[in-house]
Amino acid sequence: MRYYKSFDRDGTLPDPGSSPLGPRLITRADHDAIVASTDLHALAMLRGYVASYMGVLGLASIGLVAMAVSAWLGRDDGLLWAAVVFVVSLGSIIQTRRRAVQWRSIIQARMDELLVERASR
């Protein structure tokens, strides 16, 4: 695990990846490793890491600004390319958030189970 150091706490937790396009698709092995973990703090660190993905938000911002500048300058060709960059980056952001939500859902479910177990002791 190369990311946020929850590995220091629980080396069995999977690595969601560290791509600017977000976490990789979650697998059954990832799910099983998360469900098997009993380290609430490591799970919380992993959840925070997965929730921090913003995808290519910077590229979307650049596309939006470029669209405004191209429109202001009257550059139709620049406006078209900036719009393409903006739309493609929005699609990437949606995909990034979708994958992150899948990871976060499983992590949160396991954290909730652990909290219920602690409360019932």
Helices and strands as residue ranges (DSSP letters): G 6-8, H 28-36, H 40-51, H 57-73, H 76-119
